[in-house]
Amino acid sequence: MIEYRIHGRGGQGSVSAAYLLASAAFEAGRMCQAFPAFGAERRGAPVTAFVRTDDKPIELRAQVRRPHYLIVQDDTLLHDEAITAGLRPGGGMVVNSAQDSTEVSAHFGCRALCVPANALAVEMIGRPIPNAVLLSVLLTLTGDLPLDALKSALAKRFSGKVLEGNLKMVDRAAKMAEVGAWKENEDA
C-alpha cells in the first residue's frame, strides 16, 4: 500500500488533488481511497487530504499517519515543523514553491522537490491551482502510476480548454522531475 498526504489551504484544490490521484490509481487498475480532513471550512484555512493506493482491497479506514509521500500546495505551511510528521524513512515531499529544494530537504531531513506550480498553472490555465502540476511531478518521481492514468482522471473531471490546458501542464510539469528518482521508497 502506498500512502499520500496532501497539505494545502482551502481553495487551492487539495481535496481535488486527492480525488484526482485516487482516480488515476483507479484508471491504472489499482484500489484506492481519498478523503479530506477539514478544520475551519473557509478559503485559506489549512486543509489536509489523504490517499491510499494498493493492488488489493484497502480495509484501513483511518487518516494517513505514516505517508510515503507528501504534497505541500502552499509553502507557507512549511512554517509548521510538524508538516513532515510520520513521513516514512526515505519519503519525500513535493512543494509548490520557488524555494531551493536542497535547503527545504536539509531543513526537514527528507527528500524534497520544490516546483513553481502556481506560476506554471497561471501560465497554462490562467489560475493558480497547483494540483495537476504537483501530481504530475510526484508521479514522475515515484513511477507509482503512469501519467496517462492522471490524464485519464483529468479527462473525466474536465473538458474543453480547461482539460486541454491541464493535459499540457501535466506534460510540462513532468519535465521538472527525474523519472523514477523516488521509486525505491515504496519498499520503505
C-alpha positions as CSV (number, residue, x, y, z in Angstrom):
1,M,0.0,0.0,0.0
2,I,1.3,3.5,-0.9
3,E,0.0,6.4,1.3
4,Y,0.0,10.1,0.4
5,R,-0.8,13.1,2.5
6,I,-1.7,16.4,0.8
7,H,-1.4,19.7,2.7
8,G,-2.8,23.0,1.4
9,R,-5.2,25.8,2.0
10,G,-8.9,26.0,1.3
11,G,-9.4,26.9,-2.4
12,Q,-6.2,25.5,-3.7
13,G,-7.6,22.2,-4.8
14,S,-6.0,19.9,-2.1
15,V,-9.2,17.8,-1.9
16,S,-9.5,17.8,-5.7
17,A,-5.8,16.7,-5.9
18,A,-6.6,13.7,-3.6
19,Y,-9.6,12.7,-5.7
20,L,-7.6,13.1,-8.9
21,L,-4.8,10.9,-7.5
22,A,-7.2,8.3,-6.4
23,S,-9.0,8.4,-9.8
24,A,-5.6,8.0,-11.5
25,A,-5.0,4.9,-9.4
26,F,-8.4,3.5,-10.3
27,E,-7.6,4.2,-14.0
28,A,-4.4,2.3,-13.6
29,G,-6.3,-0.7,-12.2
30,R,-5.4,-0.2,-8.5
31,M,-7.6,0.0,-5.4
32,C,-7.8,3.5,-3.9
33,Q,-9.1,5.7,-1.1
34,A,-9.3,9.5,-1.0
35,F,-10.7,11.7,1.8
36,P,-10.2,15.1,3.3
37,A,-9.8,16.4,6.9
38,F,-11.1,19.9,7.5
39,G,-10.7,22.4,10.3
40,A,-12.5,25.6,9.7
41,E,-14.1,25.3,6.3
42,R,-13.1,28.6,4.7
43,R,-10.9,29.8,1.9
44,G,-7.3,30.0,3.1
45,A,-7.7,27.6,6.1
46,P,-5.3,24.7,6.3
47,V,-6.7,21.5,4.6
48,T,-5.3,18.0,4.7
49,A,-6.3,15.3,2.3
50,F,-5.3,11.6,2.3
51,V,-4.9,9.0,-0.4
52,R,-4.1,5.3,-0.4
53,T,-3.5,3.1,-3.3
54,D,-2.9,-0.7,-3.4
55,D,-3.1,-3.7,-5.7
56,K,-5.6,-5.3,-3.2
57,P,-8.6,-4.1,-1.4
58,I,-7.9,-1.5,1.3
59,E,-9.5,-2.2,4.6
60,L,-7.8,0.5,6.7
61,R,-10.2,3.5,7.3
62,A,-8.0,5.9,9.3
63,Q,-6.2,9.0,8.4
64,V,-2.8,8.6,6.8
65,R,-0.3,8.9,9.7
66,R,2.8,7.4,8.0
67,P,2.8,8.6,4.4
68,H,5.3,7.6,1.8
69,Y,4.9,10.9,0.1
70,L,3.7,14.4,0.9
71,I,2.4,17.2,-1.4
72,V,2.5,20.7,0.0
73,Q,0.4,23.0,-2.1
74,D,1.3,26.2,-0.2
75,D,4.9,26.8,1.0
76,T,3.7,29.0,3.9
77,L,2.7,25.7,5.5
78,L,6.4,24.9,5.8
79,H,6.5,27.1,8.9
80,D,4.8,24.2,10.6
81,E,7.7,21.9,11.6
82,A,5.3,19.1,12.1
83,I,4.3,19.0,8.4
84,T,6.5,16.0,7.8
85,A,5.3,14.2,11.0
86,G,5.1,10.5,10.3
87,L,6.8,10.7,6.9
88,R,8.4,7.3,6.3
89,P,12.2,7.0,6.2
90,G,13.2,7.6,2.6
91,G,10.0,9.5,2.0
92,G,9.7,12.7,0.1
93,M,7.6,15.8,-0.4
94,V,6.8,17.9,-3.5
95,V,6.3,21.5,-2.6
96,N,4.7,24.3,-4.5
97,S,7.5,26.8,-4.0
98,A,10.3,28.8,-5.6
99,Q,12.5,27.9,-2.6
100,D,15.6,25.9,-3.0
101,S,14.9,22.2,-2.8
102,T,18.2,21.4,-1.2
103,E,17.5,23.8,1.7
104,V,14.0,22.5,2.2
105,S,15.3,18.9,2.1
106,A,18.1,19.7,4.7
107,H,15.7,21.6,7.0
108,F,13.1,18.8,7.1
109,G,15.5,15.9,6.8
110,C,13.8,14.3,3.9
111,R,13.8,14.4,0.1
112,A,12.1,17.5,-1.2
113,L,11.5,18.9,-4.6
114,C,10.2,22.4,-4.9
115,V,8.5,23.4,-8.1
116,P,6.8,26.7,-9.1
117,A,3.5,25.1,-9.6
118,N,1.4,28.2,-9.2
119,A,3.4,30.1,-11.9
120,L,3.0,27.2,-14.3
121,A,-0.7,26.8,-13.6
122,V,-1.3,30.6,-14.2
123,E,0.7,30.4,-17.4
124,M,-1.1,27.2,-18.7
125,I,-4.7,27.5,-17.4
126,G,-4.9,31.1,-16.1
127,R,-5.5,30.2,-12.5
128,P,-3.1,29.4,-9.6
129,I,-4.4,25.9,-9.0
130,P,-1.2,23.8,-8.5
131,N,-2.7,20.3,-8.0
132,A,-2.2,18.9,-11.6
133,V,1.4,20.2,-11.6
134,L,2.3,18.7,-8.3
135,L,0.6,15.4,-9.1
136,S,2.5,15.1,-12.4
137,V,5.8,15.8,-10.6
138,L,5.1,13.3,-7.9
139,L,4.1,10.6,-10.3
140,T,7.1,11.2,-12.4
141,L,9.4,10.9,-9.3
142,T,7.8,7.8,-7.9
143,G,6.7,5.9,-11.0
144,D,3.8,4.7,-8.9
145,L,1.2,5.5,-11.5
146,P,1.6,6.3,-15.2
147,L,0.9,9.9,-16.3
148,D,-1.6,8.6,-18.8
149,A,-3.7,7.5,-15.8
150,L,-3.6,11.0,-14.4
151,K,-4.5,12.4,-17.8
152,S,-7.5,10.0,-18.0
153,A,-8.6,11.1,-14.5
154,L,-8.4,14.8,-15.6
155,A,-10.5,13.9,-18.7
156,K,-13.2,12.5,-16.5
157,R,-13.3,15.7,-14.5
158,F,-12.7,18.5,-17.1
159,S,-13.4,19.2,-20.7
160,G,-12.7,21.8,-23.4
161,K,-9.9,24.4,-22.8
162,V,-9.6,23.6,-19.1
163,L,-8.8,19.9,-19.9
164,E,-6.5,20.9,-22.8
165,G,-4.5,23.2,-20.6
166,N,-4.3,20.7,-17.8
167,L,-3.1,18.0,-20.1
168,K,-0.4,20.2,-21.5
169,M,0.5,21.3,-18.0
170,V,0.9,17.6,-16.9
171,D,3.4,17.0,-19.7
172,R,5.4,20.2,-19.0
173,A,5.4,19.6,-15.2
174,A,6.7,16.0,-15.7
175,K,9.9,17.5,-17.2
176,M,10.6,19.2,-13.9
177,A,11.4,15.9,-12.2
178,E,13.7,13.0,-12.7
179,V,11.8,9.9,-13.8
180,G,11.7,7.3,-11.1
181,A,14.0,9.1,-8.7
182,W,11.9,8.2,-5.7
183,K,10.7,4.7,-6.8
184,E,12.6,2.8,-4.2
185,N,10.7,4.5,-1.3
186,E,7.8,2.1,-1.8
187,D,9.8,-0.6,-0.1
188,A,10.3,1.5,3.0
